[in-house]
Amino acid sequence: MKMALKSSPVIFGWLSRLPRHFSTSSALAAKPMTVRDALNSAIDEEMERDDKVFILGEEVAQYDGAYKVTRGLWKKYGDKRVIDTPITEIGFAGIAVGAAFAGLKPICEFMTFNFSMQAIDHIINSAAKTFYMSAGELPVPIVFRGPNGAAAGVAAQHSQCFAAWYSHCPGLKVLMPYTSEDAKGLLKAAVRSSDPVVVLEDEILYGVPFPMSDEALDSNFVVPIGKAKIEREGKHITLVCAGRGTDTALNAAKELAGSSGIECEVINLRSIRPLDFDTIARSISKTHHLVTVEQGWPQSGIGAEICARVMESPSFFELDAPAWRVTGADVPMPYTRSLEQLALPRHSDVIAAVTAVLGNKISAASSQ
């Protein structure tokens, strides 16, 4: 039975005319580019555009980066703007924050965000809080970037998602790209921001090619921070995800459409903080069902935040069934590859969640 506050046809028609955040890609003009090359292009273009921009981190210069994201930049810009650092995250992150205080625009690369825990005091207490504590007198234009979350076979200390960790902190913007357009446009927006920005990339996606429109190939292309993107339109259920979780959700949506005729609306958040809740709310008003997908742990995760916002807003009355969170397992990441695959959300987990939510049989599914 529909709740009294369900969207009427008139309201739904009005909602459907509101601005949507679709891909900027043009299928006719699209050219493939890997996420790695898109990030490299973004850094190169911003360094060429503004001589205050520089990058530092372990092996970013002569070795061209541990994941080759900074390939060719040292030869082009030299030692003063592409700086190899010792293996001391707390040291070079502190140098980067100090440089931002002085008016430069550093890009601080962590070989993996797991190592950012060594520098978390600088990221939060120095970078995130200084603009507020200086009463707006001292902006901190800095980007912290690198691979985040699980890679493959690197065990518990190298396989955690930091989206919930950093998005918890006021003063930081937190971005999680999925496609090559996301990677380039979001990183360029991060470099141009006057606030500290954490860009959480995914090692597994670095070598994956995605289509890039002519617009995205342009040096002026940016993706606005805080705007989600509808990767796939649907009418039966909303899937909210980010980063590599978007790939999991899209695979599930494709299979559900082919096997059951269930059309999922897949929302790629792109920005974790600020969070584009308006796009989520509009989608819920259409589908009346919600599943969130993330690779991080369940407690205090991004899905938990989204569900809380739904509960605290009129969107709650749009739901025909409780929301479901698909997350990583609530354990440190196993080293064994077979167990690692079980610890990460799979498209089959999303399919099971969608089936349970649409059938309003969550309790039965949860007990299995």
C-alpha positions as CSV (number, residue, x, y, z in Angstrom):
1,M,0.0,0.0,0.0
2,K,1.4,3.4,-1.0
3,M,2.0,6.0,1.7
4,A,0.0,9.2,1.6
5,L,3.2,11.2,1.0
6,K,4.2,9.2,-2.2
7,S,4.9,11.4,-5.1
8,S,1.8,12.2,-7.2
9,P,2.1,12.2,-11.0
10,V,2.2,16.0,-10.9
11,I,5.0,16.1,-8.4
12,F,6.9,13.3,-10.2
13,G,6.6,15.2,-13.5
14,W,8.0,18.3,-11.8
15,L,10.9,16.2,-10.3
16,S,11.7,14.7,-13.7
17,R,12.3,18.2,-15.1
18,L,14.9,19.1,-12.4
19,P,18.5,19.1,-13.6
20,R,20.1,15.6,-13.8
21,H,23.7,14.7,-13.6
22,F,24.2,12.6,-16.7
23,S,27.6,11.6,-18.3
24,T,29.2,14.3,-20.4
25,S,30.3,11.6,-22.8
26,S,29.0,11.6,-26.4
27,A,28.8,8.1,-27.8
28,L,29.7,9.4,-31.2
29,A,32.8,11.3,-30.2
30,A,34.0,8.9,-27.4
31,K,37.7,7.8,-27.4
32,P,39.1,5.2,-25.0
33,M,41.5,6.3,-22.3
34,T,42.7,4.4,-19.2
35,V,42.1,5.9,-15.7
36,R,45.8,6.0,-15.3
37,D,46.3,8.2,-18.4
38,A,43.3,10.4,-17.5
39,L,44.9,11.2,-14.1
40,N,48.2,11.8,-15.8
41,S,46.5,14.2,-18.2
42,A,44.8,16.0,-15.4
43,I,48.1,16.6,-13.5
44,D,50.0,17.6,-16.6
45,E,47.3,20.1,-17.6
46,E,47.0,21.7,-14.2
47,M,50.8,22.0,-13.8
48,E,51.0,23.6,-17.2
49,R,48.1,25.9,-16.3
50,D,49.5,27.1,-12.9
51,D,53.1,27.1,-12.0
52,K,52.2,27.0,-8.3
53,V,51.1,23.3,-8.8
54,F,53.6,20.7,-8.0
55,I,53.6,17.0,-7.1
56,L,55.6,15.1,-4.4
57,G,55.6,11.6,-3.1
58,E,57.5,8.3,-3.3
59,E,58.9,7.5,-6.7
60,V,56.8,10.1,-8.5
61,A,59.7,11.5,-10.4
62,Q,62.5,9.4,-12.0
63,Y,60.5,6.2,-11.7
64,D,57.4,7.8,-13.2
65,G,55.3,6.8,-10.2
66,A,54.6,3.4,-8.6
67,Y,51.5,3.1,-10.9
68,K,52.9,5.3,-13.7
69,V,50.3,8.0,-13.0
70,T,53.1,10.6,-13.1
71,R,54.8,9.2,-16.3
72,G,56.8,11.8,-18.1
73,L,56.1,14.7,-15.7
74,W,59.6,14.8,-14.2
75,K,61.2,15.1,-17.6
76,K,58.8,17.9,-18.5
77,Y,58.8,19.9,-15.3
78,G,62.0,19.0,-13.6
79,D,63.1,18.5,-10.0
80,K,61.5,21.6,-8.5
81,R,58.0,20.6,-9.4
82,V,58.1,16.8,-9.5
83,I,59.7,15.7,-6.2
84,D,60.8,12.3,-5.1
85,T,60.5,11.9,-1.3
86,P,61.9,9.5,1.2
87,I,59.6,6.7,2.6
88,T,58.2,9.0,5.3
89,E,54.5,9.9,4.8
90,I,54.4,12.1,7.9
91,G,57.3,14.0,6.6
92,F,56.3,14.8,3.0
93,A,52.7,15.3,3.9
94,G,53.8,17.9,6.4
95,I,56.0,19.6,3.8
96,A,53.0,19.6,1.4
97,V,50.7,21.2,4.0
98,G,53.3,23.8,4.8
99,A,53.7,24.6,1.1
100,A,49.9,25.1,0.8
101,F,50.1,27.5,3.8
102,A,52.7,29.4,1.8
103,G,50.4,29.7,-1.2
104,L,51.6,26.8,-3.4
105,K,49.2,24.1,-4.6
106,P,50.8,20.7,-3.8
107,I,49.5,17.3,-5.0
108,C,50.6,14.9,-2.4
109,E,50.7,11.3,-3.6
110,F,50.4,8.3,-1.3
111,M,51.6,5.1,-2.8
112,T,48.5,3.7,-1.2
113,F,46.1,5.4,1.1
114,N,46.8,2.8,3.8
115,F,50.1,4.6,4.2
116,S,48.2,7.9,4.7
117,M,47.6,6.7,8.3
118,Q,51.2,7.7,9.0
119,A,50.2,11.3,8.0
120,I,46.6,11.5,9.2
121,D,47.5,14.2,11.7
122,H,48.6,16.5,9.0
123,I,45.6,15.7,6.8
124,I,43.0,16.3,9.5
125,N,44.5,18.5,12.2
126,S,46.7,20.7,9.9
127,A,45.0,20.7,6.5
128,A,41.3,20.2,7.2
129,K,41.0,22.5,10.2
130,T,43.3,25.4,9.5
131,F,40.9,27.5,7.3
132,Y,38.3,27.3,10.1
133,M,40.7,27.9,12.9
134,S,42.2,30.9,11.1
135,A,38.7,32.5,10.7
136,G,39.0,32.1,6.9
137,E,42.4,33.9,6.7
138,L,44.4,30.9,5.6
139,P,43.1,28.6,2.8
140,V,44.8,25.2,2.3
141,P,44.8,24.4,-1.4
142,I,46.2,20.8,-1.3
143,V,45.3,17.5,-2.9
144,F,46.0,14.2,-1.3
145,R,45.7,11.4,-3.9
146,G,46.5,7.7,-4.5
147,P,45.0,4.2,-4.7
148,N,42.4,3.4,-2.0
149,G,40.7,0.2,-0.9
150,A,41.5,-3.4,-1.9
151,A,43.9,-4.2,-4.7
152,A,44.7,-7.9,-5.1
153,G,46.5,-10.2,-2.7
154,V,48.0,-7.4,-0.5
155,A,46.3,-8.4,2.8
156,A,44.7,-6.5,5.6
157,Q,47.2,-3.7,6.1
158,H,47.0,-2.6,2.5
159,S,43.3,-3.2,1.6
160,Q,41.0,-0.8,3.5
161,C,38.7,1.9,2.1
162,F,39.2,5.3,3.6
163,A,36.0,7.0,2.2
164,A,34.2,6.8,5.5
165,W,37.3,7.8,7.5
166,Y,38.0,11.0,5.7
167,S,34.5,12.0,4.8
168,H,33.8,12.1,8.5
169,C,36.0,15.2,8.9
170,P,34.6,18.7,8.3
171,G,37.1,20.8,6.3
172,L,37.9,18.0,3.8
173,K,36.4,17.3,0.4
174,V,36.5,13.6,-0.5
175,L,36.2,12.3,-4.1
176,M,36.1,8.8,-5.5
177,P,36.2,8.6,-9.3
178,Y,35.0,5.6,-11.3
179,T,35.5,6.3,-15.0
180,S,38.3,8.1,-16.8
181,E,36.2,11.2,-17.2
182,D,35.5,11.1,-13.4
183,A,39.3,10.7,-12.8
184,K,40.4,13.6,-15.0
185,G,37.5,16.0,-14.2
186,L,37.5,15.5,-10.5
187,L,41.3,15.7,-10.1
188,K,41.4,18.9,-12.0
189,A,38.5,20.3,-9.9
190,A,40.4,19.2,-6.7
191,V,43.6,21.0,-7.8
192,R,41.7,24.2,-8.5
193,S,39.9,24.0,-5.1
194,S,41.0,26.3,-2.3
195,D,40.2,23.6,0.2
196,P,42.1,20.4,1.0
197,V,40.8,17.5,-1.1
198,V,41.2,13.8,-0.7
199,V,41.0,11.9,-4.1
200,L,40.5,8.1,-3.5
201,E,41.5,6.2,-6.6
202,D,41.4,2.5,-7.3
203,E,44.5,0.5,-8.3
204,I,42.4,-2.2,-10.1
205,L,40.8,0.5,-12.3
206,Y,44.1,2.3,-13.3
207,G,44.5,0.2,-16.4
208,V,40.8,0.1,-17.4
209,P,39.9,2.1,-20.5
210,F,36.7,4.2,-20.5
211,P,35.3,6.4,-23.3
212,M,36.4,10.0,-23.2
213,S,34.3,12.6,-25.1
214,D,35.9,15.4,-27.0
215,E,34.7,17.7,-24.2
216,A,36.5,15.6,-21.6
217,L,39.7,15.6,-23.6
218,D,39.8,19.4,-23.5
219,S,42.2,21.1,-21.0
220,N,39.3,23.1,-19.6
221,F,37.2,20.1,-18.7
222,V,36.3,19.7,-15.0
223,V,33.7,17.7,-13.1
224,P,31.9,19.8,-10.4
225,I,32.6,18.6,-6.9
226,G,29.5,17.4,-5.1
227,K,27.5,16.3,-8.2
228,A,26.6,12.7,-8.7
229,K,26.1,11.0,-12.0
230,I,23.4,8.6,-13.1
231,E,25.3,5.8,-14.9
232,R,22.1,3.9,-15.7
233,E,18.5,4.9,-15.6
234,G,15.9,2.6,-14.1
235,K,12.5,2.6,-12.5
236,H,12.4,-0.3,-10.0
237,I,15.2,0.3,-7.5
238,T,18.0,2.8,-6.8
239,L,21.6,1.6,-6.4
240,V,23.9,4.2,-4.9
241,C,27.6,3.5,-5.2
242,A,31.0,5.0,-5.9
243,G,34.4,4.0,-7.3
244,R,34.8,0.4,-8.0
245,G,31.5,-0.3,-6.3
246,T,29.9,1.3,-9.3
247,D,31.3,-1.4,-11.5
248,T,29.8,-4.0,-9.2
249,A,26.4,-2.3,-9.2
250,L,26.4,-1.9,-13.0
251,N,27.2,-5.6,-13.6
252,A,24.3,-6.5,-11.2
253,A,22.0,-4.1,-13.0
254,K,22.8,-5.5,-16.4
255,E,22.2,-9.1,-15.2
256,L,18.9,-8.2,-13.4
257,A,17.6,-6.4,-16.5
258,G,18.4,-9.4,-18.7
259,S,17.2,-12.2,-16.4
260,S,14.3,-10.6,-14.5
261,G,13.3,-7.4,-16.3
262,I,14.3,-5.4,-13.2
263,E,15.6,-1.9,-14.2
264,C,18.0,-0.5,-11.6
265,E,18.9,3.2,-11.5
266,V,22.6,3.3,-10.8
267,I,24.0,6.5,-9.2
268,N,27.7,7.0,-9.2
269,L,28.3,9.4,-6.3
270,R,31.8,10.6,-7.5
271,S,31.8,12.9,-4.5
272,I,31.5,11.5,-1.0
273,R,31.9,14.8,0.8
274,P,30.0,16.9,-0.1
275,L,27.3,14.2,-0.9
276,D,24.8,14.9,-3.6
277,F,21.7,13.7,-1.7
278,D,19.3,15.6,-4.0
279,T,20.1,13.2,-6.8
280,I,19.5,10.2,-4.5
281,A,16.3,11.7,-3.2
282,R,14.9,12.3,-6.7
283,S,15.8,8.7,-7.7
284,I,14.1,7.3,-4.6
285,S,10.9,9.3,-5.4
286,K,10.8,7.4,-8.7
287,T,11.9,3.9,-7.7
288,H,10.7,3.8,-4.0
289,H,13.5,1.3,-3.2
290,L,17.2,1.7,-2.2
291,V,20.3,-0.4,-2.0
292,T,23.8,1.1,-1.3
293,V,27.0,-0.6,-2.5
294,E,30.5,0.0,-1.2
295,Q,33.7,-1.9,-0.6
296,G,34.3,-0.5,2.9
297,W,33.3,-2.0,6.2
298,P,29.6,-1.8,7.2
299,Q,29.8,0.0,10.6
300,S,29.8,3.8,10.2
301,G,30.2,3.4,6.4
302,I,29.0,5.5,3.5
303,G,25.9,3.4,3.1
304,A,25.1,3.9,6.7
305,E,25.3,7.7,6.2
306,I,23.1,7.6,3.2
307,C,20.5,5.5,5.0
308,A,20.6,7.9,7.9
309,R,19.9,10.9,5.7
310,V,17.0,9.0,4.1
311,M,15.6,8.3,7.5
312,E,15.9,12.0,8.5
313,S,14.3,13.3,5.3
314,P,11.0,13.1,3.4
315,S,12.6,10.4,1.3
316,F,11.9,7.9,4.0
317,F,8.2,8.1,3.2
318,E,8.9,7.4,-0.4
319,L,10.3,3.9,0.4
320,D,8.1,0.8,-0.1
321,A,10.7,-1.4,1.8
322,P,13.6,-0.8,4.1
323,A,16.9,0.1,2.5
324,W,19.7,-2.5,2.2
325,R,23.5,-2.0,2.5
326,V,25.9,-4.1,0.5
327,T,29.4,-3.7,1.9
328,G,32.7,-5.5,2.4
329,A,32.8,-8.1,5.1
330,D,33.3,-6.8,8.7
331,V,36.8,-8.4,9.0
332,P,40.4,-7.4,8.2
333,M,41.1,-8.3,4.6
334,P,42.3,-11.9,4.2
335,Y,45.5,-12.5,2.2
336,T,44.3,-15.6,0.5
337,R,42.8,-14.6,-2.9
338,S,39.8,-16.9,-2.6
339,L,38.9,-15.4,0.8
340,E,39.6,-11.9,-0.4
341,Q,37.0,-12.3,-3.2
342,L,34.4,-13.4,-0.5
343,A,35.3,-10.4,1.7
344,L,34.5,-7.9,-1.1
345,P,30.9,-7.2,-2.4
346,R,30.2,-9.1,-5.6
347,H,27.5,-8.5,-8.2
348,S,25.7,-11.6,-6.9
349,D,25.4,-9.9,-3.5
350,V,23.8,-6.9,-5.1
351,I,21.4,-9.1,-7.0
352,A,20.4,-10.9,-3.7
353,A,19.9,-7.5,-2.0
354,V,17.7,-6.2,-4.9
355,T,15.7,-9.3,-4.9
356,A,15.1,-9.2,-1.2
357,V,14.2,-5.4,-1.1
358,L,11.8,-5.7,-4.1
359,G,10.2,-8.7,-2.6
360,N,10.1,-7.0,0.9
361,K,11.7,-10.2,2.3
362,I,14.7,-8.6,4.0
363,S,14.2,-10.5,7.2
364,A,14.2,-13.9,5.5
365,A,17.2,-13.0,3.4
366,S,19.2,-11.6,6.4
367,S,18.7,-14.9,8.4
368,Q,20.2,-17.0,5.6
